[in-house]
Amino acid sequence: MSRSINYSASPLLASKTPAWRSKFVVAALAVAFLGLAGRAAYVQVFGNDFFQRQGEVRYARTLELPANRGKIFDRNGLLLASSVVAQSIWAIPEDVDKADPKLRELAKLLEMPLAELRKRLSNEDKTFVWIKRQVDEPVARKIAELGIKGVYQRREYKRQYPEGEAAAHVVGFTNVEDRGQEGVELAFNQQLAGKNGSRRVIKDRLGRVVEDVRDVVPPVDGPDLQLSIDAKVQYFAYQKLREAVQTHKAKAGSAVVLDVQTGEVLALANYPSYDPNRRQNLSGEQLRNRALTDSFEPGSTMKPFIAALALEKGLVRPTTVIQTAPGRITIGGSSISDSHPNGALTVEEVIQKSSNVGTVKMAMQMHPREMWEIFAQAGFGQKPQLPFPGAVGGRLRPYKTWRPIEQATMSYGYGLSTSLFQLAQAYTIFARDGEYIPVTMFKAEGPSAGIQVFSPEHARAVRKMLGMAAAPGGTATRAQTVGYSVGGKTGTARKQEGKGYAIGKYRSFFVGLAPVEQPRVVVAVMVDEPSNGQFYGGLVAAPVFSETVQQTLRILGVQPDVTVQPRIVTDFVEESF
């Protein structure tokens, strides 16, 4: 039995709903559907590329295929730097069981404290963390055998340097990203690095490649470089330099060896040095390429340039007598003296005895501009044309600012500054019959052309004087070597500190050439702050020159030009400084 309902009996049911309310609801639903349709159109049509990219980010990866860095060789093809495969260890922290006992063995293999390993794995929000970069292959194999969940390996390249600390300042090194940081590695980083390739792949959440989605772009390996350096000469120069620094309890030392026929740099050694294969706790003292970055007042090594200029200007001849008595001269109220009174000396003997007074008397006959021009032509005050970062140009002030006393002191090497490398290159003028030659760090073919600074006649005359300085009666008798004639000039300069000179601190240096008649090499040696009782360049630096020259000429196959006999040093003449 049905039961009728009286709607009018209920005030709620009897009320009339306004027409606008139903229309509003219908309109709201229509707008919502239009919004959804618009969003769908945007996602599927207008913004499709963006959402496709966002989707790919979650499963697709572009893997970088590293290029193999170019090798570095010496002039004879001996390897100085090469890249070897090295695995880098990484992890997904949230997947690693922190209680896994194998973590202790992993830390031991990586030579890392267990606490440090746990710290790197402690942040579980990370999906990637490096544990250690570039481990040796045997260690990587043992780590793989542990089979620790969440720990993976990535193939990279590690640089190796067979010559170690002997060639460190030449070759330099790279960082863990295989980018050059010092030396040739830095100077030619872009060339050595080559060009990385790429591979587009699909990966799962564990980083495993599932599928290739694009053709592989192969890497382009960096080209090899062949330097002018002779590894044997480099090693020998470094060893003798290290012995001298240690024997004389010096602060540091540098040596440069140049082939004067080609302008090639055969050796560029510094001590203290470092092992580029192990670079923990390196200091600035070890990293400095002192032969290029340190400048100093060259002292008596500048005197041959004054003698050559005086000959060139017709002011003197080699046999012209200069009165140096009483062993001192006053200019502008300042006194310049020799270490010992010498009396009357020929120009040759002024260089042989290293007389300040004789040199100053020649220099004061010249216009300051003439001296400045010769110094500039010899490369002083100009940055060497080498690609090494940090190479300095030294200091050579404009001649218009020179006072008479400054012109005088510059004639024997005070008031200007130079690097050891600049000094070695300047002496190619005397080795090449007056020609200043460019230098190179790369193996060269054949002689190099230079700029004529002095006439061949006057350059040879000064070369004879340099030979006399290294002979008995000169200041550099300890520069003599068995089987070869040598010539050169000592230098002993007080070190500057602030506006004055430090008491008891010196730089000792020697720069010379051999053989004298037909020079093949120029060798420059500098020892910084010798403190074991000897500090003259003829006692500290000249012996390093002697041994380096002898070994270098033998390696180059240069025939002895004097009777081979034991070297007997009978005297030593103190130089003026």
DRENKOL-279034 format. One line per field, with one value per residue (C-alpha): residue in one letter; x, y, z. Coordinates in Angstrom, 2 decimals, padded with zeros to 5 digits, always signed. Layout:
BEGIN
aa = A, ...
px = X, ...
py = Y, ...
pz = Z, ...
END
This chain:
BEGIN
aa = M, S, R, S, I, N, Y, S, A, S, P, L, L, A, S, K, T, P, A, W, R, S, K, F, V, V, A, A, L, A, V, A, F, L, G, L, A, G, R, A, A, Y, V, Q, V, F, G, N, D, F, F, Q, R, Q, G, E, V, R, Y, A, R, T, L, E, L, P, A, N, R, G, K, I, F, D, R, N, G, L, L, L, A, S, S, V, V, A, Q, S, I, W, A, I, P, E, D, V, D, K, A, D, P, K, L, R, E, L, A, K, L, L, E, M, P, L, A, E, L, R, K, R, L, S, N, E, D, K, T, F, V, W, I, K, R, Q, V, D, E, P, V, A, R, K, I, A, E, L, G, I, K, G, V, Y, Q, R, R, E, Y, K, R, Q, Y, P, E, G, E, A, A, A, H, V, V, G, F, T, N, V, E, D, R, G, Q, E, G, V, E, L, A, F, N, Q, Q, L, A, G, K, N, G, S, R, R, V, I, K, D, R, L, G, R, V, V, E, D, V, R, D, V, V, P, P, V, D, G, P, D, L, Q, L, S, I, D, A, K, V, Q, Y, F, A, Y, Q, K, L, R, E, A, V, Q, T, H, K, A, K, A, G, S, A, V, V, L, D, V, Q, T, G, E, V, L, A, L, A, N, Y, P, S, Y, D, P, N, R, R, Q, N, L, S, G, E, Q, L, R, N, R, A, L, T, D, S, F, E, P, G, S, T, M, K, P, F, I, A, A, L, A, L, E, K, G, L, V, R, P, T, T, V, I, Q, T, A, P, G, R, I, T, I, G, G, S, S, I, S, D, S, H, P, N, G, A, L, T, V, E, E, V, I, Q, K, S, S, N, V, G, T, V, K, M, A, M, Q, M, H, P, R, E, M, W, E, I, F, A, Q, A, G, F, G, Q, K, P, Q, L, P, F, P, G, A, V, G, G, R, L, R, P, Y, K, T, W, R, P, I, E, Q, A, T, M, S, Y, G, Y, G, L, S, T, S, L, F, Q, L, A, Q, A, Y, T, I, F, A, R, D, G, E, Y, I, P, V, T, M, F, K, A, E, G, P, S, A, G, I, Q, V, F, S, P, E, H, A, R, A, V, R, K, M, L, G, M, A, A, A, P, G, G, T, A, T, R, A, Q, T, V, G, Y, S, V, G, G, K, T, G, T, A, R, K, Q, E, G, K, G, Y, A, I, G, K, Y, R, S, F, F, V, G, L, A, P, V, E, Q, P, R, V, V, V, A, V, M, V, D, E, P, S, N, G, Q, F, Y, G, G, L, V, A, A, P, V, F, S, E, T, V, Q, Q, T, L, R, I, L, G, V, Q, P, D, V, T, V, Q, P, R, I, V, T, D, F, V, E, E, S, F
px = +000.00, +001.55, +001.79, +001.33, +003.68, +002.45, +005.32, +003.51, +003.49, +007.29, +008.48, +011.92, +010.48, +007.88, +010.44, +011.34, +015.01, +016.22, +016.94, +020.37, +021.74, +021.30, +022.68, +025.73, +026.46, +026.17, +028.41, +031.04, +031.10, +031.47, +034.41, +036.07, +035.79, +037.10, +040.08, +040.82, +040.51, +042.86, +045.38, +045.23, +045.76, +048.75, +050.34, +049.70, +050.23, +051.74, +053.99, +054.72, +058.50, +058.91, +057.10, +058.94, +062.23, +061.09, +060.17, +063.49, +065.37, +064.00, +065.23, +067.57, +071.16, +073.90, +077.11, +080.33, +083.00, +086.29, +089.02, +092.44, +094.79, +097.81, +101.18, +104.20, +107.62, +111.17, +113.25, +114.33, +110.86, +111.15, +107.78, +107.30, +103.52, +100.81, +097.26, +096.28, +092.84, +091.78, +088.43, +086.63, +084.41, +080.91, +077.79, +074.03, +073.96, +070.35, +071.10, +074.18, +073.72, +075.61, +075.96, +077.61, +080.90, +082.43, +082.57, +085.55, +087.41, +086.38, +087.80, +091.04, +091.39, +090.80, +093.28, +090.49, +089.33, +086.10, +084.55, +085.27, +083.64, +080.54, +080.32, +080.22, +077.47, +075.45, +073.18, +070.48, +068.84, +071.68, +071.47, +075.11, +078.33, +081.99, +083.89, +087.33, +088.53, +091.06, +092.09, +094.61, +093.28, +094.26, +092.45, +089.39, +089.21, +089.32, +086.54, +084.40, +084.95, +083.49, +080.12, +078.82, +075.28, +075.04, +078.78, +079.75, +082.72, +083.24, +086.09, +088.34, +091.93, +094.79, +097.99, +101.38, +104.80, +107.72, +110.45, +109.00, +110.40, +113.29, +110.96, +108.04, +108.37, +108.56, +105.74, +103.48, +100.40, +096.62, +093.85, +091.30, +089.20, +092.21, +092.72, +096.25, +097.29, +101.01, +103.75, +103.20, +100.03, +098.52, +100.07, +098.82, +095.78, +093.29, +095.51, +096.36, +092.79, +091.27, +087.47, +085.13, +082.51, +078.98, +076.52, +072.74, +071.31, +068.35, +069.28, +067.47, +067.42, +070.70, +072.49, +072.71, +072.49, +069.37, +069.40, +071.21, +068.87, +071.24, +074.40, +077.62, +079.74, +083.30, +085.88, +088.82, +092.03, +094.44, +097.60, +100.98, +103.60, +107.35, +109.36, +112.90, +113.81, +116.39, +115.32, +118.92, +120.22, +117.22, +117.78, +121.52, +121.09, +118.45, +120.64, +123.67, +121.53, +119.97, +123.41, +124.63, +121.58, +121.93, +125.73, +125.62, +122.45, +120.77, +117.14, +116.68, +118.32, +117.67, +119.47, +118.83, +120.47, +120.04, +121.18, +122.62, +122.38, +118.62, +117.41, +115.98, +115.60, +117.38, +116.80, +114.89, +115.49, +114.45, +114.97, +113.02, +110.70, +107.81, +106.61, +103.72, +102.47, +101.89, +100.75, +099.51, +100.41, +102.25, +103.58, +104.17, +107.91, +107.78, +105.53, +107.46, +109.27, +112.00, +114.01, +111.11, +109.16, +111.92, +113.76, +116.97, +119.73, +122.18, +125.34, +128.62, +127.05, +126.16, +129.78, +130.41, +127.60, +129.28, +132.62, +130.94, +129.18, +132.42, +134.11, +131.15, +131.26, +135.01, +135.64, +138.16, +139.97, +140.49, +144.02, +143.13, +144.49, +142.13, +143.52, +141.43, +143.70, +143.15, +140.30, +137.42, +135.68, +133.28, +130.24, +127.61, +128.89, +128.71, +131.75, +132.07, +134.88, +136.47, +136.92, +140.69, +142.75, +144.00, +145.82, +146.10, +144.02, +143.31, +139.66, +140.14, +141.48, +138.60, +136.22, +138.62, +139.05, +135.45, +136.47, +133.62, +135.82, +137.01, +133.47, +132.11, +134.84, +133.79, +130.08, +130.40, +131.79, +128.42, +125.07, +122.45, +120.28, +123.03, +123.21, +119.42, +119.10, +121.66, +120.06, +116.66, +117.99, +119.43, +115.92, +116.15, +112.94, +110.90, +108.86, +110.41, +108.50, +107.61, +104.09, +104.72, +102.34, +104.02, +107.16, +108.42, +110.01, +112.21, +112.75, +114.61, +113.68, +113.58, +117.02, +115.68, +115.19, +118.74, +120.99, +124.77, +125.17, +122.38, +124.01, +127.22, +125.63, +123.63, +126.87, +127.72, +124.21, +122.53, +119.39, +117.81, +116.41, +116.11, +115.13, +117.69, +116.08, +116.41, +120.06, +120.75, +119.05, +120.97, +124.27, +123.34, +124.56, +128.14, +127.69, +126.23, +128.72, +126.58, +123.19, +120.33, +118.30, +114.70, +114.15, +111.61, +110.26, +109.56, +111.97, +113.33, +114.84, +117.98, +119.55, +117.38, +117.74, +118.15, +118.75, +122.26, +123.11, +126.92, +129.27, +130.73, +134.22, +133.33, +131.17, +134.09, +136.39, +134.08, +133.79, +137.56, +137.25, +134.68, +137.16, +139.79, +137.33, +137.05, +140.79, +143.49, +143.59, +139.85, +136.92, +135.45, +138.22, +135.83, +133.76, +136.43, +135.44, +137.31, +137.73, +136.00, +136.93, +134.44, +133.79, +131.44, +130.84, +130.20, +127.73, +127.20, +124.43, +123.12, +119.42, +117.03, +114.73, +112.40, +114.27, +117.72, +119.85, +119.74, +122.85, +124.46, +121.94, +123.18, +122.28, +125.14, +125.01, +127.08, +126.25, +128.55, +129.04, +131.02, +133.09, +134.55, +135.56, +132.33, +129.75, +126.99, +125.32, +124.69, +124.18, +122.99, +122.94, +121.55, +121.73, +119.58, +120.90, +123.83, +124.59, +127.33, +130.29, +130.59, +128.50, +130.57, +129.19, +132.57, +132.47, +128.79, +127.29, +130.31, +130.84, +127.21, +127.86, +131.02, +129.40, +126.25, +128.20, +130.41, +127.48, +125.38, +128.09, +128.74, +125.03, +124.90, +127.92, +130.17, +133.81, +136.25, +138.26, +141.01, +143.33, +141.45, +143.14, +142.11, +140.99, +143.27, +142.07, +145.03, +143.45, +140.26, +139.81, +137.03, +134.68, +133.49, +129.80
py = +000.00, +003.25, +006.16, +009.67, +012.45, +015.95, +018.24, +021.34, +020.19, +020.76, +024.37, +023.18, +021.07, +023.58, +026.43, +027.23, +027.05, +030.19, +029.61, +031.38, +028.79, +025.90, +027.97, +028.86, +025.22, +024.29, +027.22, +026.26, +022.71, +024.00, +026.28, +023.39, +021.17, +023.96, +024.38, +020.70, +020.74, +023.75, +022.11, +018.92, +020.91, +022.72, +019.49, +017.55, +020.27, +023.60, +022.53, +019.05, +019.62, +020.81, +017.84, +015.44, +016.86, +016.60, +012.99, +012.18, +013.75, +011.02, +008.13, +009.39, +010.52, +011.95, +010.22, +012.09, +010.00, +011.53, +012.06, +010.63, +013.50, +013.82, +012.49, +014.69, +013.52, +014.84, +015.56, +011.91, +010.41, +009.63, +009.80, +012.74, +012.54, +010.07, +009.08, +005.69, +004.29, +004.85, +003.97, +006.48, +005.17, +006.63, +005.61, +006.08, +006.76, +005.66, +002.22, +001.53, -000.54, +001.46, -001.65, -003.65, -005.03, -004.76, -000.97, -001.40, -003.29, -000.63, +002.15, +000.18, -000.28, +003.44, +004.38, +006.36, +006.42, +004.49, +007.55, +009.63, +006.99, +006.83, +010.63, +010.70, +008.09, +009.67, +011.91, +009.60, +012.42, +012.22, +009.93, +010.44, +011.06, +010.66, +008.46, +008.65, +009.74, +007.90, +004.82, +002.36, -000.51, -003.32, -001.48, -000.96, -004.71, -005.57, -003.04, -004.58, -008.02, -006.78, -006.39, -003.68, -002.66, +001.00, +001.38, +001.76, +002.67, +005.09, +004.91, +007.99, +008.84, +009.54, +011.37, +009.80, +011.50, +009.06, +011.68, +012.75, +015.78, +016.33, +017.60, +018.72, +022.45, +021.89, +019.38, +020.49, +018.42, +018.11, +017.99, +015.18, +016.70, +016.22, +019.95, +021.38, +023.25, +023.99, +023.96, +022.60, +020.87, +024.29, +026.26, +023.79, +022.45, +023.08, +021.44, +018.39, +017.84, +016.99, +016.93, +014.77, +012.59, +011.73, +008.85, +009.21, +006.31, +005.18, +004.28, +002.60, +004.00, +002.27, +004.03, +000.96, +001.51, -000.14, +001.07, +003.44, +006.03, +007.92, +007.33, +007.64, +010.75, +009.42, +011.46, +013.10, +012.39, +015.25, +015.38, +014.50, +017.17, +016.77, +019.23, +020.46, +019.20, +016.42, +014.22, +013.14, +016.72, +017.76, +015.00, +015.65, +019.42, +018.85, +016.41, +018.72, +021.70, +019.80, +018.74, +022.36, +023.67, +021.01, +021.34, +025.12, +025.01, +027.35, +028.32, +027.30, +027.08, +027.08, +026.03, +026.69, +024.94, +026.34, +024.96, +028.05, +026.56, +026.02, +028.10, +024.96, +024.75, +021.54, +021.82, +024.02, +022.80, +024.12, +022.99, +022.52, +020.56, +018.12, +014.77, +015.47, +011.90, +012.68, +016.21, +016.15, +019.16, +021.08, +024.53, +027.60, +027.18, +023.81, +024.91, +028.04, +027.79, +030.05, +030.19, +032.08, +033.64, +034.99, +038.18, +039.47, +041.99, +040.22, +041.72, +041.21, +039.13, +042.49, +043.59, +041.77, +043.78, +047.04, +045.82, +044.79, +048.16, +050.05, +048.03, +048.62, +052.39, +052.52, +053.75, +051.01, +048.03, +044.70, +045.79, +049.33, +049.96, +051.30, +052.56, +051.10, +052.24, +052.86, +050.33, +052.75, +055.58, +058.28, +059.30, +061.73, +061.49, +057.67, +055.41, +052.31, +049.90, +046.61, +043.69, +044.05, +046.91, +045.87, +048.90, +049.20, +046.60, +046.01, +045.75, +041.96, +041.93, +044.12, +041.31, +038.60, +040.16, +041.45, +045.02, +047.34, +050.41, +049.45, +048.69, +051.95, +053.97, +052.44, +052.94, +056.62, +057.38, +056.33, +058.04, +056.35, +055.77, +053.65, +051.39, +051.16, +050.21, +047.43, +046.04, +046.11, +044.41, +041.69, +041.02, +042.68, +044.28, +042.17, +039.05, +035.92, +034.62, +031.35, +030.03, +029.41, +031.22, +033.52, +034.28, +037.73, +040.46, +041.91, +045.64, +048.09, +051.69, +054.33, +055.84, +059.40, +058.74, +057.50, +059.53, +059.24, +056.91, +054.70, +054.51, +053.49, +050.77, +049.38, +048.76, +046.07, +044.77, +046.81, +048.87, +046.50, +043.01, +039.89, +036.24, +033.48, +032.45, +035.99, +036.03, +032.72, +033.92, +037.22, +035.30, +033.69, +037.04, +036.09, +032.44, +033.32, +036.01, +038.96, +037.49, +037.41, +034.30, +033.35, +030.31, +027.50, +024.73, +022.50, +020.39, +022.45, +021.50, +023.38, +026.66, +029.58, +033.14, +035.97, +039.72, +041.12, +043.14, +043.35, +042.79, +039.25, +040.65, +042.34, +039.43, +037.06, +039.47, +039.42, +035.63, +035.47, +037.61, +035.16, +032.37, +034.31, +034.74, +030.94, +030.38, +030.64, +034.21, +034.72, +034.67, +031.39, +028.82, +026.24, +026.52, +024.65, +021.21, +018.15, +018.03, +021.28, +024.95, +027.15, +030.81, +032.70, +035.26, +034.96, +037.06, +037.61, +040.02, +041.10, +040.37, +043.26, +043.52, +046.48, +049.60, +048.26, +045.13, +042.29, +041.64, +038.29, +037.25, +036.72, +035.21, +033.40, +032.79, +031.89, +032.06, +030.77, +028.95, +026.04, +025.25, +028.73, +028.74, +027.22, +027.37, +024.78, +025.48, +028.30, +027.27, +029.57, +028.59, +030.48, +029.49, +031.52, +032.37, +029.96, +029.91, +027.40, +029.77, +030.33, +032.68, +033.81, +032.74, +031.32, +028.96, +028.08, +028.23, +027.67, +023.99, +023.20, +024.85, +022.80, +019.42, +020.27, +021.50, +018.43, +016.01, +018.01, +018.25, +014.52, +013.76, +016.06, +014.29, +017.37, +016.42, +017.59, +020.63, +020.60, +017.94, +015.74, +016.05, +016.33, +019.84, +021.45, +024.66, +026.51, +029.78, +031.70, +035.39, +037.09, +039.03, +042.55, +043.03
pz = +000.00, -001.20, +000.99, -000.40, +000.62, +001.08, -000.01, +001.01, +004.59, +004.81, +004.57, +003.32, +000.54, -000.34, -000.96, -004.58, -005.67, -007.53, -011.21, -011.06, -008.63, -011.01, -013.85, -011.74, -010.97, -014.63, -015.61, -012.97, -014.26, -017.80, -016.82, -015.01, -018.04, -020.25, -017.89, -018.01, -021.79, -021.99, -019.69, -021.72, -024.92, -023.36, -022.13, -025.32, -027.92, -026.89, -023.98, -025.22, -025.62, -022.05, -020.53, -022.79, -021.51, -017.91, -018.43, -020.05, -017.16, -014.94, -017.03, -019.77, -019.25, -021.44, -020.47, -021.08, -022.78, -021.59, -024.15, -023.41, -022.56, -024.84, -023.70, -023.07, -024.28, -023.98, -027.08, -027.34, -026.98, -023.27, -021.55, -019.17, -018.64, -019.63, -018.64, -017.25, -016.46, -012.86, -011.30, -009.10, -006.29, -005.72, -003.84, -003.42, +000.36, +000.92, -000.56, +001.57, +004.72, +007.34, +009.50, +006.72, +008.14, +004.66, +005.08, +007.37, +004.65, +002.09, +004.28, +004.65, +000.88, +000.32, +003.10, +004.72, +008.36, +008.83, +010.50, +007.39, +005.16, +007.36, +007.34, +003.55, +003.54, +006.36, +004.29, +002.93, +001.00, -001.49, -004.48, -005.41, -003.49, -004.40, -001.97, -003.60, -007.02, -009.17, -007.21, -008.62, -010.69, -008.24, -005.42, -007.64, -008.36, -004.66, -003.96, -006.70, -005.16, -001.86, -003.58, -001.24, -002.16, -003.19, -003.94, -007.60, -009.81, -012.67, -015.17, -015.35, -016.29, -013.93, -014.89, -014.19, -014.23, -014.58, -014.04, -010.69, -008.91, -011.37, -014.12, -011.95, -012.62, -016.37, -016.83, -013.96, -013.09, -013.48, -010.90, -010.41, -013.20, -015.53, -016.00, -016.01, -012.88, -013.36, -016.00, -019.51, -018.32, -017.57, -020.43, -023.06, -021.22, -024.02, -026.61, -024.49, -023.27, -026.64, -026.96, -024.90, -026.60, -025.46, -025.26, -024.73, -022.69, -020.55, -016.97, -014.12, -010.59, -009.76, -012.56, -014.77, -018.53, -019.97, -023.56, -025.95, -027.43, -029.71, -031.71, -029.73, -030.38, -029.98, -028.01, -029.79, -027.88, -027.24, -029.38, -027.90, -027.20, -027.64, -025.58, -026.10, -022.63, -022.46, -019.54, -018.84, -018.75, -016.67, -014.13, -013.83, -013.46, -010.78, -008.84, -008.83, -007.90, -004.99, -003.74, -003.82, -001.95, +000.72, +001.02, +001.43, +003.57, +001.12, +000.86, -002.79, -006.18, -009.93, -013.09, -016.80, -019.76, -023.30, -026.65, -028.34, -031.83, -031.79, -028.83, -027.21, -023.43, -022.47, -018.73, -016.31, -012.75, -009.35, -005.78, -003.55, -005.80, -005.38, -006.69, -009.10, -008.53, -004.81, -004.18, -000.61, +001.55, -001.17, -000.30, -002.44, -001.90, -003.66, -006.51, -007.52, -010.84, -009.49, -012.70, -014.29, -011.43, -009.12, -010.04, -008.50, -009.06, -011.39, -009.93, -011.76, -014.55, -016.19, -016.55, -019.87, -021.48, -020.45, -021.85, -025.12, -025.44, -024.73, -027.50, -029.83, -029.25, -029.80, -026.28, -025.50, -026.96, -025.12, -024.24, -023.14, -019.64, -016.97, -013.68, -010.84, -007.97, -005.13, -005.52, -005.13, -006.94, -005.72, -007.76, -006.54, -002.97, -002.92, -002.90, -005.09, -004.29, -005.34, -002.98, -003.48, -004.99, -008.44, -009.80, -013.58, -015.46, -019.13, -020.17, -020.37, -016.82, -015.58, -016.55, -015.40, -011.94, -011.83, -011.01, -010.12, -010.50, -013.97, -015.12, -013.75, -015.48, -018.81, -018.14, -017.18, -020.63, -022.12, -022.35, -020.12, -023.19, -024.78, -021.75, -021.52, -025.19, -024.91, -021.75, -023.46, -026.58, -024.35, -023.04, -019.62, -018.45, -020.89, -020.18, -021.75, -024.76, -023.07, -022.43, -018.72, -016.36, -013.85, -015.88, -014.86, -016.94, -014.23, -013.86, -016.07, -015.33, -018.12, -018.63, -018.22, -014.51, -013.90, -011.64, -012.18, -009.20, -010.55, -013.96, -012.21, -010.06, -012.98, -014.83, -012.29, -011.80, -009.06, -009.65, -012.18, -011.79, -013.90, -013.70, -014.09, -017.37, -018.77, -017.74, -019.49, -022.68, -022.59, -022.62, -025.94, -027.35, -026.48, -027.46, -030.89, -031.93, -030.88, -031.81, -029.29, -030.11, -029.29, -027.10, -027.28, -025.08, -028.11, -030.08, -032.96, -036.26, -037.22, -036.05, -035.03, -036.31, -033.85, -033.57, -033.92, -030.80, -031.00, -033.89, -034.10, -033.50, -030.23, -029.04, -029.57, -027.72, -024.69, -024.97, -024.62, -021.45, -020.07, -020.72, -018.76, -015.85, -015.62, -015.99, -013.28, -012.01, -012.58, -010.19, -011.51, -011.57, -010.12, -013.29, -015.25, -016.45, -017.69, -021.46, -022.38, -022.36, -020.53, -020.05, -017.81, -015.14, -011.45, -009.53, -005.81, -004.89, -001.53, -001.09, -000.86, +002.13, +002.18, +001.08, +001.91, +001.82, +004.29, +006.36, +005.60, +002.92, -000.63, -003.96, -005.63, -009.35, -012.35, -016.04, -018.74, -022.01, -023.45, -025.43, -025.68, -029.36, -030.67, -027.87, -027.82, -024.49, -022.05, -018.43, -015.64, -011.94, -008.96, -005.28, -002.88, +000.59, +001.06, +004.78, +005.37, +005.36, +001.59, -000.50, -003.49, -006.86, -007.81, -004.83, -004.64, -008.15, -010.41, -009.42, -010.36, -013.72, -014.21, -013.61, -015.56, -018.58, -018.68, -018.56, -021.03, -023.68, -023.42, -023.84, -026.89, -028.37, -028.40, -028.79, -026.08, -027.18, -024.56, -023.22, -020.79, -017.44, -013.80, -012.91, -010.34, -008.74, -007.29, -006.24, -005.83, -006.53, -004.61, -006.82, -006.15, -005.43
END
